[in-house]
Amino acid sequence: MNYKISRRAAALSPSLTLAIDSKAKAMKAAGEDVVGFGAGEPDFDTPDHIKMAAVKGLADGFTKYTPSSGIPELREAIAAKFKRENGLTYKPSQIIVSNGGKHSCYNVILATCEEGDEVIIPAPYWLSYPEMVKLAGATSVVLETSDRTEFKVTPEQLRAAITPRTRLFILNSPSNPTGSVYTPEEVKALGDVCVEKGVLIMSDEIYEQLLYDGAVHRSVASFSQAHFDHTIIVHGFAKAWSMTGWRLGFLAAPEPIAKAIDAVQSHSTSNPTSFAQKGGVAAISGSQDHLPRWLAEYAKRRTRAWQLLNAMPGVSCVNSKGAFYLFPNIHRSGLKSADFCARLLEQEKVAAVPGIAFGADDYIRISYATSLANIEKGLERMDRFVRGLQKS
């Protein structure tokens, strides 16, 4: 049988982060002592009050279809969160609950972009953005940055990249993979360009609660009515509440876009999981006491990992201001990122993600969402690896 694969599917690159995480887990299952810095997944458990809300939903028989865009209770809670924490006024009808933050991103791109459109993506970027753009039939326009500017794109770069075909600009702050955080002034300046040029902004704010060193998150939608009207915020429960496997995300958009996204979702996945949404209500409306403890632990890990990375010959690393990633520069090692990570895993049993997956081949991504003991052990091994490269 000659199976024909669509050009759309054939053009996609598999997720390197998931592939490396899977390989590391398989090696661990085979008894190997692997230290994994690959997955963007908190190592903390989901807080108990969230789990109990989902358990109660199951016990109460809340196991049927819900509205495709999410239960009213959750959409109202999310709208209240945006008002309370971000100073943004959304109606529940402008909120769409999805099957994860990734699903929210895909829905936005699919509902707003088509053949011939261009989507501007600063690099390093979260690796799924360009693949989603491909699936929509649009074209990615990548703006390169480096550690010299803390991986931030400038308004001048953005303005120069905009053409009559530009439909969407993707802004991710705090950033995956770099941990960079744009200041409010920098966010406004980028938003100003998009408002002037009539370009929509997809603002990925899933890491907004994970901030260090006095960094401040401010949504681009908050600066004026025009900024609000040009912005679609994508978000999710995975990072700040450690609900990665729950597959529960959300977005907020101007009414016509929200309506279009609801239609897309209704014909692709129907509704998010019913009882997971009950957990989502508890997460966003209930106690946030876990977060200061988590942030304090992440901050200790970040500082130690940053110190160890910068002590390695041939490696340099700017410190992150948010999320739970560091993005060290390995250019002076003499290896490109895929070769570096393959050899690091093979020789030292340390899993990291090649920067090429994020559009930056001179870097690798290290997640410090793992214990301090793992950070010490894994980066000691990486130090041995890079010192070996210096001798060869």
Secondary structure as a PSIPRED ss2 file (coil, helix, strand):
# PSIPRED VFORMAT (PSIPRED V4.0)

   1 M C   1.000  0.000  0.000
   2 N C   1.000  0.000  0.000
   3 Y C   1.000  0.000  0.000
   4 K C   1.000  0.000  0.000
   5 I C   1.000  0.000  0.000
   6 S C   1.000  0.000  0.000
   7 R H   0.000  1.000  0.000
   8 R H   0.000  1.000  0.000
   9 A H   0.000  1.000  0.000
  10 A H   0.000  1.000  0.000
  11 A C   1.000  0.000  0.000
  12 L C   1.000  0.000  0.000
  13 S C   1.000  0.000  0.000
  14 P C   1.000  0.000  0.000
  15 S C   1.000  0.000  0.000
  16 L H   0.000  1.000  0.000
  17 T H   0.000  1.000  0.000
  18 L H   0.000  1.000  0.000
  19 A H   0.000  1.000  0.000
  20 I H   0.000  1.000  0.000
  21 D H   0.000  1.000  0.000
  22 S H   0.000  1.000  0.000
  23 K H   0.000  1.000  0.000
  24 A H   0.000  1.000  0.000
  25 K H   0.000  1.000  0.000
  26 A H   0.000  1.000  0.000
  27 M H   0.000  1.000  0.000
  28 K H   0.000  1.000  0.000
  29 A H   0.000  1.000  0.000
  30 A C   1.000  0.000  0.000
  31 G C   1.000  0.000  0.000
  32 E C   1.000  0.000  0.000
  33 D C   1.000  0.000  0.000
  34 V C   1.000  0.000  0.000
  35 V E   0.000  0.000  1.000
  36 G E   0.000  0.000  1.000
  37 F C   1.000  0.000  0.000
  38 G C   1.000  0.000  0.000
  39 A C   1.000  0.000  0.000
  40 G C   1.000  0.000  0.000
  41 E C   1.000  0.000  0.000
  42 P C   1.000  0.000  0.000
  43 D C   1.000  0.000  0.000
  44 F C   1.000  0.000  0.000
  45 D C   1.000  0.000  0.000
  46 T C   1.000  0.000  0.000
  47 P C   1.000  0.000  0.000
  48 D H   0.000  1.000  0.000
  49 H H   0.000  1.000  0.000
  50 I H   0.000  1.000  0.000
  51 K H   0.000  1.000  0.000
  52 M H   0.000  1.000  0.000
  53 A H   0.000  1.000  0.000
  54 A H   0.000  1.000  0.000
  55 V H   0.000  1.000  0.000
  56 K H   0.000  1.000  0.000
  57 G H   0.000  1.000  0.000
  58 L H   0.000  1.000  0.000
  59 A H   0.000  1.000  0.000
  60 D C   1.000  0.000  0.000
  61 G C   1.000  0.000  0.000
  62 F C   1.000  0.000  0.000
  63 T C   1.000  0.000  0.000
  64 K C   1.000  0.000  0.000
  65 Y C   1.000  0.000  0.000
  66 T C   1.000  0.000  0.000
  67 P C   1.000  0.000  0.000
  68 S C   1.000  0.000  0.000
  69 S C   1.000  0.000  0.000
  70 G C   1.000  0.000  0.000
  71 I C   1.000  0.000  0.000
  72 P H   0.000  1.000  0.000
  73 E H   0.000  1.000  0.000
  74 L H   0.000  1.000  0.000
  75 R H   0.000  1.000  0.000
  76 E H   0.000  1.000  0.000
  77 A H   0.000  1.000  0.000
  78 I H   0.000  1.000  0.000
  79 A H   0.000  1.000  0.000
  80 A H   0.000  1.000  0.000
  81 K H   0.000  1.000  0.000
  82 F H   0.000  1.000  0.000
  83 K H   0.000  1.000  0.000
  84 R H   0.000  1.000  0.000
  85 E H   0.000  1.000  0.000
  86 N H   0.000  1.000  0.000
  87 G C   1.000  0.000  0.000
  88 L C   1.000  0.000  0.000
  89 T C   1.000  0.000  0.000
  90 Y C   1.000  0.000  0.000
  91 K C   1.000  0.000  0.000
  92 P H   0.000  1.000  0.000
  93 S H   0.000  1.000  0.000
  94 Q H   0.000  1.000  0.000
  95 I E   0.000  0.000  1.000
  96 I E   0.000  0.000  1.000
  97 V E   0.000  0.000  1.000
  98 S E   0.000  0.000  1.000
  99 N C   1.000  0.000  0.000
 100 G C   1.000  0.000  0.000
 101 G H   0.000  1.000  0.000
 102 K H   0.000  1.000  0.000
 103 H H   0.000  1.000  0.000
 104 S H   0.000  1.000  0.000
 105 C H   0.000  1.000  0.000
 106 Y H   0.000  1.000  0.000
 107 N H   0.000  1.000  0.000
 108 V H   0.000  1.000  0.000
 109 I H   0.000  1.000  0.000
 110 L H   0.000  1.000  0.000
 111 A H   0.000  1.000  0.000
 112 T H   0.000  1.000  0.000
 113 C C   1.000  0.000  0.000
 114 E C   1.000  0.000  0.000
 115 E C   1.000  0.000  0.000
 116 G C   1.000  0.000  0.000
 117 D C   1.000  0.000  0.000
 118 E E   0.000  0.000  1.000
 119 V E   0.000  0.000  1.000
 120 I E   0.000  0.000  1.000
 121 I E   0.000  0.000  1.000
 122 P E   0.000  0.000  1.000
 123 A E   0.000  0.000  1.000
 124 P C   1.000  0.000  0.000
 125 Y C   1.000  0.000  0.000
 126 W C   1.000  0.000  0.000
 127 L C   1.000  0.000  0.000
 128 S H   0.000  1.000  0.000
 129 Y H   0.000  1.000  0.000
 130 P H   0.000  1.000  0.000
 131 E H   0.000  1.000  0.000
 132 M H   0.000  1.000  0.000
 133 V H   0.000  1.000  0.000
 134 K H   0.000  1.000  0.000
 135 L H   0.000  1.000  0.000
 136 A C   1.000  0.000  0.000
 137 G C   1.000  0.000  0.000
 138 A C   1.000  0.000  0.000
 139 T E   0.000  0.000  1.000
 140 S E   0.000  0.000  1.000
 141 V E   0.000  0.000  1.000
 142 V E   0.000  0.000  1.000
 143 L E   0.000  0.000  1.000
 144 E E   0.000  0.000  1.000
 145 T C   1.000  0.000  0.000
 146 S C   1.000  0.000  0.000
 147 D H   0.000  1.000  0.000
 148 R H   0.000  1.000  0.000
 149 T H   0.000  1.000  0.000
 150 E C   1.000  0.000  0.000
 151 F C   1.000  0.000  0.000
 152 K C   1.000  0.000  0.000
 153 V C   1.000  0.000  0.000
 154 T C   1.000  0.000  0.000
 155 P H   0.000  1.000  0.000
 156 E H   0.000  1.000  0.000
 157 Q H   0.000  1.000  0.000
 158 L H   0.000  1.000  0.000
 159 R H   0.000  1.000  0.000
 160 A H   0.000  1.000  0.000
 161 A H   0.000  1.000  0.000
 162 I C   1.000  0.000  0.000
 163 T C   1.000  0.000  0.000
 164 P C   1.000  0.000  0.000
 165 R C   1.000  0.000  0.000
 166 T E   0.000  0.000  1.000
 167 R E   0.000  0.000  1.000
 168 L E   0.000  0.000  1.000
 169 F E   0.000  0.000  1.000
 170 I E   0.000  0.000  1.000
 171 L E   0.000  0.000  1.000
 172 N E   0.000  0.000  1.000
 173 S C   1.000  0.000  0.000
 174 P C   1.000  0.000  0.000
 175 S C   1.000  0.000  0.000
 176 N C   1.000  0.000  0.000
 177 P C   1.000  0.000  0.000
 178 T C   1.000  0.000  0.000
 179 G C   1.000  0.000  0.000
 180 S C   1.000  0.000  0.000
 181 V C   1.000  0.000  0.000
 182 Y C   1.000  0.000  0.000
 183 T C   1.000  0.000  0.000
 184 P H   0.000  1.000  0.000
 185 E H   0.000  1.000  0.000
 186 E H   0.000  1.000  0.000
 187 V H   0.000  1.000  0.000
 188 K H   0.000  1.000  0.000
 189 A H   0.000  1.000  0.000
 190 L H   0.000  1.000  0.000
 191 G H   0.000  1.000  0.000
 192 D H   0.000  1.000  0.000
 193 V H   0.000  1.000  0.000
 194 C H   0.000  1.000  0.000
 195 V H   0.000  1.000  0.000
 196 E H   0.000  1.000  0.000
 197 K H   0.000  1.000  0.000
 198 G C   1.000  0.000  0.000
 199 V C   1.000  0.000  0.000
 200 L E   0.000  0.000  1.000
 201 I E   0.000  0.000  1.000
 202 M E   0.000  0.000  1.000
 203 S E   0.000  0.000  1.000
 204 D E   0.000  0.000  1.000
 205 E C   1.000  0.000  0.000
 206 I C   1.000  0.000  0.000
 207 Y C   1.000  0.000  0.000
 208 E C   1.000  0.000  0.000
 209 Q C   1.000  0.000  0.000
 210 L C   1.000  0.000  0.000
 211 L E   0.000  0.000  1.000
 212 Y C   1.000  0.000  0.000
 213 D C   1.000  0.000  0.000
 214 G C   1.000  0.000  0.000
 215 A C   1.000  0.000  0.000
 216 V C   1.000  0.000  0.000
 217 H C   1.000  0.000  0.000
 218 R C   1.000  0.000  0.000
 219 S C   1.000  0.000  0.000
 220 V H   0.000  1.000  0.000
 221 A H   0.000  1.000  0.000
 222 S H   0.000  1.000  0.000
 223 F C   1.000  0.000  0.000
 224 S C   1.000  0.000  0.000
 225 Q H   0.000  1.000  0.000
 226 A H   0.000  1.000  0.000
 227 H H   0.000  1.000  0.000
 228 F H   0.000  1.000  0.000
 229 D H   0.000  1.000  0.000
 230 H H   0.000  1.000  0.000
 231 T E   0.000  0.000  1.000
 232 I E   0.000  0.000  1.000
 233 I E   0.000  0.000  1.000
 234 V E   0.000  0.000  1.000
 235 H E   0.000  0.000  1.000
 236 G E   0.000  0.000  1.000
 237 F C   1.000  0.000  0.000
 238 A C   1.000  0.000  0.000
 239 K C   1.000  0.000  0.000
 240 A C   1.000  0.000  0.000
 241 W C   1.000  0.000  0.000
 242 S C   1.000  0.000  0.000
 243 M C   1.000  0.000  0.000
 244 T H   0.000  1.000  0.000
 245 G H   0.000  1.000  0.000
 246 W H   0.000  1.000  0.000
 247 R C   1.000  0.000  0.000
 248 L C   1.000  0.000  0.000
 249 G E   0.000  0.000  1.000
 250 F E   0.000  0.000  1.000
 251 L E   0.000  0.000  1.000
 252 A E   0.000  0.000  1.000
 253 A C   1.000  0.000  0.000
 254 P C   1.000  0.000  0.000
 255 E H   0.000  1.000  0.000
 256 P H   0.000  1.000  0.000
 257 I H   0.000  1.000  0.000
 258 A H   0.000  1.000  0.000
 259 K H   0.000  1.000  0.000
 260 A H   0.000  1.000  0.000
 261 I H   0.000  1.000  0.000
 262 D H   0.000  1.000  0.000
 263 A H   0.000  1.000  0.000
 264 V H   0.000  1.000  0.000
 265 Q H   0.000  1.000  0.000
 266 S H   0.000  1.000  0.000
 267 H C   1.000  0.000  0.000
 268 S C   1.000  0.000  0.000
 269 T C   1.000  0.000  0.000
 270 S C   1.000  0.000  0.000
 271 N C   1.000  0.000  0.000
 272 P C   1.000  0.000  0.000
 273 T C   1.000  0.000  0.000
 274 S H   0.000  1.000  0.000
 275 F H   0.000  1.000  0.000
 276 A H   0.000  1.000  0.000
 277 Q H   0.000  1.000  0.000
 278 K H   0.000  1.000  0.000
 279 G H   0.000  1.000  0.000
 280 G H   0.000  1.000  0.000
 281 V H   0.000  1.000  0.000
 282 A H   0.000  1.000  0.000
 283 A H   0.000  1.000  0.000
 284 I H   0.000  1.000  0.000
 285 S H   0.000  1.000  0.000
 286 G C   1.000  0.000  0.000
 287 S C   1.000  0.000  0.000
 288 Q C   1.000  0.000  0.000
 289 D C   1.000  0.000  0.000
 290 H H   0.000  1.000  0.000
 291 L H   0.000  1.000  0.000
 292 P H   0.000  1.000  0.000
 293 R H   0.000  1.000  0.000
 294 W H   0.000  1.000  0.000
 295 L H   0.000  1.000  0.000
 296 A H   0.000  1.000  0.000
 297 E H   0.000  1.000  0.000
 298 Y H   0.000  1.000  0.000
 299 A H   0.000  1.000  0.000
 300 K H   0.000  1.000  0.000
 301 R H   0.000  1.000  0.000
 302 R H   0.000  1.000  0.000
 303 T H   0.000  1.000  0.000
 304 R H   0.000  1.000  0.000
 305 A H   0.000  1.000  0.000
 306 W H   0.000  1.000  0.000
 307 Q H   0.000  1.000  0.000
 308 L H   0.000  1.000  0.000
 309 L H   0.000  1.000  0.000
 310 N H   0.000  1.000  0.000
 311 A C   1.000  0.000  0.000
 312 M C   1.000  0.000  0.000
 313 P C   1.000  0.000  0.000
 314 G C   1.000  0.000  0.000
 315 V C   1.000  0.000  0.000
 316 S E   0.000  0.000  1.000
 317 C C   1.000  0.000  0.000
 318 V C   1.000  0.000  0.000
 319 N C   1.000  0.000  0.000
 320 S C   1.000  0.000  0.000
 321 K C   1.000  0.000  0.000
 322 G E   0.000  0.000  1.000
 323 A C   1.000  0.000  0.000
 324 F C   1.000  0.000  0.000
 325 Y E   0.000  0.000  1.000
 326 L E   0.000  0.000  1.000
 327 F C   1.000  0.000  0.000
 328 P C   1.000  0.000  0.000
 329 N E   0.000  0.000  1.000
 330 I C   1.000  0.000  0.000
 331 H H   0.000  1.000  0.000
 332 R H   0.000  1.000  0.000
 333 S H   0.000  1.000  0.000
 334 G C   1.000  0.000  0.000
 335 L C   1.000  0.000  0.000
 336 K C   1.000  0.000  0.000
 337 S H   0.000  1.000  0.000
 338 A H   0.000  1.000  0.000
 339 D H   0.000  1.000  0.000
 340 F H   0.000  1.000  0.000
 341 C H   0.000  1.000  0.000
 342 A H   0.000  1.000  0.000
 343 R H   0.000  1.000  0.000
 344 L H   0.000  1.000  0.000
 345 L H   0.000  1.000  0.000
 346 E H   0.000  1.000  0.000
 347 Q H   0.000  1.000  0.000
 348 E H   0.000  1.000  0.000
 349 K C   1.000  0.000  0.000
 350 V E   0.000  0.000  1.000
 351 A E   0.000  0.000  1.000
 352 A C   1.000  0.000  0.000
 353 V E   0.000  0.000  1.000
 354 P E   0.000  0.000  1.000
 355 G H   0.000  1.000  0.000
 356 I H   0.000  1.000  0.000
 357 A H   0.000  1.000  0.000
 358 F H   0.000  1.000  0.000
 359 G C   1.000  0.000  0.000
 360 A C   1.000  0.000  0.000
 361 D C   1.000  0.000  0.000
 362 D C   1.000  0.000  0.000
 363 Y E   0.000  0.000  1.000
 364 I E   0.000  0.000  1.000
 365 R E   0.000  0.000  1.000
 366 I E   0.000  0.000  1.000
 367 S E   0.000  0.000  1.000
 368 Y C   1.000  0.000  0.000
 369 A C   1.000  0.000  0.000
 370 T C   1.000  0.000  0.000
 371 S C   1.000  0.000  0.000
 372 L H   0.000  1.000  0.000
 373 A H   0.000  1.000  0.000
 374 N H   0.000  1.000  0.000
 375 I H   0.000  1.000  0.000
 376 E H   0.000  1.000  0.000
 377 K H   0.000  1.000  0.000
 378 G H   0.000  1.000  0.000
 379 L H   0.000  1.000  0.000
 380 E H   0.000  1.000  0.000
 381 R H   0.000  1.000  0.000
 382 M H   0.000  1.000  0.000
 383 D H   0.000  1.000  0.000
 384 R H   0.000  1.000  0.000
 385 F H   0.000  1.000  0.000
 386 V H   0.000  1.000  0.000
 387 R H   0.000  1.000  0.000
 388 G H   0.000  1.000  0.000
 389 L H   0.000  1.000  0.000
 390 Q H   0.000  1.000  0.000
 391 K H   0.000  1.000  0.000
 392 S C   1.000  0.000  0.000
